[in-house]
């Protein structure tokens, strides 16, 4: 075995029942040192080294004793070890000073983890995070190529070197085209993103960026354009403005032009605008089929079109009734009209179902933040406490909450919200079919 001081120990916090590790008497509190004499940086090294049928595992026991265990197992079979974090490593921190970074615009006194800026290529693969490629070392590049983690989500913003360097405030940011080419040449596919800022990377810069990136089709799977978010907490930060109806229409026009061009030339629209541009510009969104399978739904592209399509399909399959029921929806200001349109469709089949749609003004982040996903519990309470007509249950979207927990961005819990407004709160899915099912279930269960 190599000098163990070179190894990175990984604390074991749980050993699964009936696992190989339990059989070998590996225990909680032990530390994994190496597999086959190789250093384990993170979960990707761990899974790669674990895949063989015959492996040698080095474990440091709680008393400091080193066990070297020779294990025969099935190909890819797990040992049954649980570590402190999914990644088995610290996150790579972002060193950029992006002019548009939303984390820099957060209010004080939120939980500490909210302020952490990661720019980790591994989390891009695992969780879909977008990365800038400005914070990776040569060692990272070697491992990225070794494991071929694909696709990666890359925040591109602009291909013009001067514009991107200025936007990210990082002198290495201008090399994005070379970096993308290196990824593609090594067999890694990309989902690209542009956070669009009026006066910085829109207009001719956006036009050039879309054109430049097309050379990577089909290895760049999609390109998403999303509007910059501007909160009220921008003291000592560069001035940024939000998109208005005129500027949003211009963006949709540029993207529509390129969609038509690439569809004819390459059989894909390639570049897509976030739903917010269409709503702000008061323009119809693409049809369901035109979103080409919704490859970047999590980035707010086509979410409303998909939801409405699924809702209409679900309504066509249910039998309406005359039963009375009253409830309310809390939504972002930008989706008020859309939700009212969906409610009208439901009313056609359930005429005595009353659903109040309440747009919630975002006082927490500022009135220019209008999306549903950034609403807080306290703002919902402020808006609804004075309302006379709420009904028997309040519906909120699941993307208001921290993933896996019923907690808003301001640390309000769903239970707190329920207690404050005095009625049950239902967390609603983003799929139209499931959304309707949940309303109709509540209609039958909540008296």
C-alpha positions in Angstrom: 0.0 0.0 0.0 1.2 3.5 -0.8 2.1 6.1 1.9 -1.3 6.7 3.5 -0.5 10.3 4.3 -1.2 11.0 0.6 -4.7 9.7 0.9 -7.8 11.7 1.6 -9.8 10.0 4.4 -13.6 9.9 4.0 -15.6 9.6 7.2 -18.3 6.9 7.1 -21.5 8.1 8.8 -23.6 5.0 8.2 -23.2 1.4 7.1 -26.2 -0.1 5.4 -27.9 -3.3 6.7 -26.9 -6.6 5.1 -24.2 -4.9 3.0 -20.7 -6.0 2.2 -19.3 -3.4 4.5 -21.4 -4.6 7.5 -20.3 -8.2 6.8 -16.7 -7.0 6.9 -17.3 -5.2 10.2 -16.7 -1.7 8.8 -18.5 0.7 11.2 -19.8 4.2 11.5 -17.0 6.5 12.4 -14.4 4.5 10.4 -12.7 6.3 7.5 -12.3 5.1 3.9 -8.7 5.7 2.8 -8.2 4.1 -0.6 -9.4 1.5 -3.1 -6.8 -0.5 -5.0 -4.2 1.8 -3.5 -5.7 4.8 -5.3 -6.5 8.2 -3.7 -10.3 8.9 -3.6 -11.0 12.6 -4.4 -14.7 12.4 -4.6 -17.7 10.2 -5.5 -16.6 9.8 -9.1 -13.3 8.2 -8.1 -15.2 6.1 -5.6 -17.7 4.7 -8.1 -15.0 4.2 -10.7 -12.7 2.3 -8.4 -15.6 0.3 -6.9 -16.8 -1.1 -10.2 -14.3 -4.0 -10.4 -15.2 -7.5 -9.1 -12.0 -7.8 -7.1 -10.9 -4.8 -5.1 -8.6 -3.9 -2.1 -10.1 -1.4 0.3 -8.1 0.4 3.0 -10.0 1.6 6.0 -8.9 3.4 9.1 -10.7 2.3 12.2 -11.8 4.7 14.9 -8.8 3.5 17.1 -6.3 4.4 14.3 -5.8 0.8 13.2 -5.5 0.3 9.4 -7.5 -2.5 7.8 -6.7 -3.7 4.3 -9.6 -5.8 3.0 -9.6 -7.9 -0.2 -13.1 -8.1 -1.5 -14.7 -10.2 -4.2 -18.1 -9.0 -5.4 -20.3 -8.6 -8.4 -19.4 -6.0 -11.0 -20.6 -2.6 -9.9 -21.9 -3.9 -6.6 -21.9 -1.3 -3.8 -20.2 -1.7 -0.5 -23.0 -0.1 1.5 -21.1 2.9 2.8 -22.7 6.3 3.4 -20.5 9.4 3.6 -21.0 12.9 4.9 -22.0 14.5 1.6 -23.2 13.2 -1.8 -20.0 14.6 -3.5 -17.6 13.2 -0.9 -15.6 16.4 -1.3 -15.8 20.2 -0.7 -17.5 22.2 -3.4 -15.4 24.3 -5.8 -16.1 27.9 -4.9 -16.8 30.5 -7.6 -14.2 33.3 -7.8 -16.0 35.4 -10.3 -17.6 38.8 -9.5 -20.4 38.7 -12.0 -22.3 41.9 -12.4 -25.6 40.0 -12.5 -25.0 37.5 -9.7 -28.3 37.0 -7.8 -26.5 35.8 -4.7 -24.8 39.2 -4.4 -28.4 40.7 -4.4 -29.7 38.6 -1.5 -30.9 40.3 1.7 -28.8 39.8 4.9 -29.6 37.3 7.7 -30.6 34.4 5.5 -29.1 31.0 6.3 -25.4 30.8 5.6 -25.6 28.1 2.9 -27.7 30.4 0.6 -24.7 32.8 0.2 -22.3 30.1 -1.0 -21.3 30.4 -4.7 -20.3 27.1 -6.2 -18.9 26.7 -9.6 -18.3 23.0 -9.5 -18.3 20.9 -12.7 -19.2 17.8 -10.7 -22.4 19.3 -9.4 -23.2 20.4 -12.9 -23.4 16.7 -13.8 -25.1 15.5 -10.6 -27.6 18.3 -10.1 -27.8 20.3 -13.2 -26.0 23.4 -11.8 -24.6 25.8 -14.4 -20.9 26.5 -14.3 -18.7 29.2 -16.0 -15.5 27.0 -16.6 -13.4 29.9 -15.1 -12.8 28.1 -11.8 -11.4 24.7 -13.0 -7.8 23.6 -12.7 -5.8 21.4 -15.0 -6.4 18.6 -12.6 -10.2 19.2 -12.9 -9.9 19.1 -16.7 -8.0 15.8 -16.6 -10.7 14.2 -14.4 -13.5 15.7 -16.4 -12.1 14.1 -19.5 -11.3 10.9 -17.7 -14.9 10.4 -16.5 -16.6 12.0 -19.5 -19.3 13.5 -17.4 -21.9 14.5 -19.9 -23.8 16.7 -20.5 -22.4 19.6 -18.5 -24.4 22.8 -18.1 -22.4 25.9 -18.9 -23.1 29.5 -18.2 -21.8 31.2 -21.4 -23.5 34.6 -21.4 -21.4 35.9 -24.3 -18.8 34.6 -26.7 -17.2 38.1 -27.2 -14.1 37.8 -25.0 -14.3 41.4 -23.8 -18.0 41.3 -23.0 -17.7 38.1 -21.1 -14.6 39.2 -19.2 -16.4 42.3 -18.2 -19.6 40.6 -17.2 -17.8 37.9 -15.1 -15.1 40.3 -13.9 -12.6 37.5 -14.4 -9.6 38.0 -16.7 -9.8 34.3 -17.8 -13.4 34.4 -18.8 -12.8 35.4 -22.4 -11.5 32.0 -23.4 -15.0 30.4 -23.4 -15.0 29.3 -27.1 -11.7 27.5 -26.6 -13.0 25.9 -23.5 -16.2 24.7 -25.1 -14.2 23.3 -28.1 -12.0 21.4 -25.6 -15.0 19.8 -23.9 -16.6 18.9 -27.2 -13.4 17.4 -28.6 -13.2 15.2 -25.5 -16.7 13.8 -26.1 -18.5 16.0 -23.5 -21.9 17.5 -24.5 -23.2 20.8 -23.3 -26.3 22.7 -22.3 -25.6 26.4 -22.7 -27.2 29.3 -20.8 -27.2 33.0 -21.3 -28.3 35.3 -18.5 -29.3 38.3 -20.5 -28.7 41.8 -19.2 -30.1 44.8 -21.0 -27.2 46.9 -22.4 -24.6 44.3 -21.6 -25.0 41.2 -23.7 -28.3 41.7 -25.6 -28.8 43.1 -29.1 -25.8 42.5 -31.4 -23.9 40.7 -28.7 -26.7 38.1 -28.3 -26.9 37.8 -32.1 -23.2 37.0 -32.3 -23.3 34.6 -29.4 -26.0 32.5 -30.8 -24.3 32.4 -34.2 -20.9 31.5 -32.7 -22.2 28.7 -30.6 -24.0 27.0 -33.5 -20.7 25.5 -34.6 -20.9 23.1 -31.7 -24.3 21.7 -32.8 -25.2 18.8 -32.1 -22.7 18.6 -29.2 -24.2 21.7 -27.7 -27.7 20.2 -27.0 -29.5 23.4 -26.2 -29.0 27.1 -25.6 -31.3 28.9 -23.1 -31.7 32.6 -22.8 -33.0 33.8 -19.4 -33.6 37.3 -18.1 -31.4 38.8 -15.4 -33.0 38.9 -11.9 -32.8 42.3 -10.2 -33.6 42.5 -6.5 -33.8 45.6 -4.4 -30.5 44.8 -2.7 -28.1 46.2 -5.2 -26.3 48.7 -3.1 -22.7 49.2 -4.3 -23.3 46.9 -7.3 -23.3 47.9 -11.0 -26.6 49.3 -12.2 -28.8 46.8 -13.9 -32.4 47.1 -15.2 -35.0 44.5 -15.8 -36.6 43.8 -19.2 -39.7 45.7 -20.1 -42.3 44.9 -22.9 -40.3 46.5 -25.7 -36.9 45.0 -24.8 -38.5 41.6 -24.1 -40.1 41.6 -27.6 -36.7 42.4 -29.1 -35.2 39.4 -27.4 -38.0 37.1 -28.6 -37.5 38.5 -32.1 -33.8 37.7 -32.2 -34.3 34.2 -30.8 -37.2 33.6 -33.2 -35.1 34.5 -36.2 -32.4 32.1 -35.2 -34.9 29.3 -34.4 -36.3 29.5 -37.9 -32.8 29.5 -39.4 -31.4 26.6 -37.5 -34.6 24.5 -37.9 -34.3 24.8 -41.6 -30.5 24.2 -41.6 -30.0 21.7 -38.8 -33.4 20.3 -37.9 -33.4 21.9 -34.4 -34.4 25.3 -33.1 -31.3 25.1 -30.9 -31.9 28.3 -28.9 -34.9 28.9 -26.6 -36.1 31.9 -24.6 -37.4 31.6 -21.0 -41.1 31.9 -20.5 -40.6 35.3 -18.8 -39.6 37.0 -22.1 -42.9 36.0 -23.7 -45.0 37.1 -20.7 -43.2 40.4 -20.3 -43.4 41.0 -24.0 -47.1 40.0 -24.1 -46.4 37.5 -26.9 -47.7 34.0 -27.5 -45.2 31.2 -26.5 -44.2 28.4 -28.8 -46.6 25.5 -29.3 -46.1 22.3 -27.3 -44.3 20.5 -30.2 -42.1 23.4 -30.9 -40.2 23.0 -27.6 -38.7 19.8 -29.0 -39.3 17.6 -25.9 -38.6 20.4 -23.4 -34.8 19.7 -22.9 -34.3 22.6 -20.5 -37.6 22.7 -18.6 -35.8 23.2 -15.3 -34.5 26.5 -16.7 -38.0 27.9 -17.1 -38.3 27.2 -20.8 -41.7 26.0 -22.0 -42.9 25.3 -18.5 -46.2 27.1 -18.9 -46.9 25.6 -22.3 -46.3 22.1 -21.0 -48.4 22.7 -17.9 -51.3 24.1 -20.0 -51.1 21.2 -22.5 -51.1 18.6 -19.7 -54.0 20.4 -17.9 -56.1 20.4 -21.0 -55.4 16.8 -21.7 -56.3 15.9 -18.1 -59.5 17.9 -18.2 -60.6 16.0 -21.3 -60.5 12.7 -19.4 -62.4 13.7 -16.2 -66.1 13.9 -15.6 -67.3 17.3 -14.4 -69.7 17.8 -11.5 -71.7 20.5 -9.8 -70.2 20.3 -6.3 -69.2 23.5 -4.5 -65.6 24.0 -3.5 -63.5 27.2 -2.9 -59.7 27.5 -2.7 -57.0 29.9 -3.6 -53.7 30.0 -5.5 -50.7 32.1 -4.4 -48.6 32.9 -7.5 -45.9 35.2 -8.7 -47.1 38.5 -10.3 -45.7 37.4 -13.7 -48.0 34.3 -13.9 -51.2 35.9 -12.7 -52.8 36.0 -16.1 -51.7 32.5 -17.0 -53.1 31.0 -13.8 -56.4 32.8 -14.3 -56.6 31.3 -17.9 -56.0 27.8 -16.5 -58.6 28.3 -13.8 -61.1 29.4 -16.5 -60.5 26.1 -18.3 -61.2 24.2 -15.1 -64.4 26.2 -14.5 -65.8 25.0 -17.8 -65.9 21.5 -16.4 -66.5 22.3 -12.7 -68.7 25.4 -12.7 -69.1 25.5 -9.0 -65.4 25.2 -8.3 -64.1 28.6 -7.2 -60.4 29.2 -7.4 -59.1 32.6 -6.4 -55.8 33.6 -8.0 -53.8 35.9 -5.8 -50.6 37.5 -7.3 -48.1 38.0 -4.4 -46.0 41.1 -4.5 -42.4 40.2 -3.7 -41.5 42.7 -0.9 -38.7 40.4 0.3 -36.5 40.7 -2.8 -38.3 43.7 -4.4 -41.1 44.3 -6.8 -39.0 43.6 -9.9 -38.7 40.0 -8.8 -42.0 38.6 -10.1 -41.4 34.8 -10.5 -43.3 32.3 -8.4 -40.1 30.4 -7.3 -38.7 33.3 -5.4 -41.8 34.0 -3.3 -41.4 33.8 0.5 -43.7 32.7 3.2 -43.9 36.1 4.9 -44.9 37.8 1.7 -47.7 35.3 1.1 -49.0 35.9 4.7 -48.9 39.7 4.1 -50.9 39.4 0.9 -53.5 36.9 2.1 -54.2 37.8 5.7 -56.4 40.7 4.6 -58.3 38.7 2.0 -61.9 37.8 2.7 -62.1 35.1 0.1 -59.5 32.4 0.4 -61.6 29.3 0.7 -60.8 26.0 2.3 -57.3 25.4 1.1 -54.3 27.4 -0.2 -52.3 26.1 -3.2 -48.6 26.9 -3.5 -46.1 25.8 -6.1 -43.5 23.3 -5.1 -40.7 25.4 -6.6 -41.2 28.0 -3.8 -39.7 25.5 -1.4 -36.2 24.3 -0.7 -35.6 21.0 -2.5 -36.7 18.1 -0.3 -38.0 20.3 2.5 -41.2 22.4 3.2 -39.2 25.5 3.8 -39.4 28.9 1.9 -36.3 31.0 1.2 -37.0 33.2 4.2 -37.1 30.0 6.5 -40.8 30.2 6.8 -42.2 26.7 6.9 -45.4 25.4 5.2 -46.7 24.7 8.7 -46.1 28.3 9.8 -47.9 29.5 6.7 -50.9 27.3 7.5 -51.1 28.5 11.0 -50.9 32.2 10.0 -53.6 32.0 7.4 -55.7 29.5 9.2 -56.4 27.0 6.4 -54.6 23.9 5.0 -51.8 24.5 2.5 -51.3 22.1 -0.4 -47.9 22.0 -2.2 -48.7 21.6 -5.9 -46.6 19.9 -8.5 -45.5 21.5 -11.8 -47.3 18.9 -14.0 -50.8 19.8 -15.2 -52.2 16.3 -14.7 -51.0 15.9 -11.1 -52.0 19.5 -10.4 -55.6 18.9 -11.4 -55.6 15.5 -9.5 -54.5 17.2 -6.3 -57.2 19.9 -6.6 -60.0 17.4 -7.2 -58.7 15.2 -4.4 -58.8 18.2 -2.0 -62.3 19.0 -3.3 -63.5 15.6 -2.2 -61.6 15.4 1.0 -61.5 18.9 2.6 -64.9 19.8 4.1 
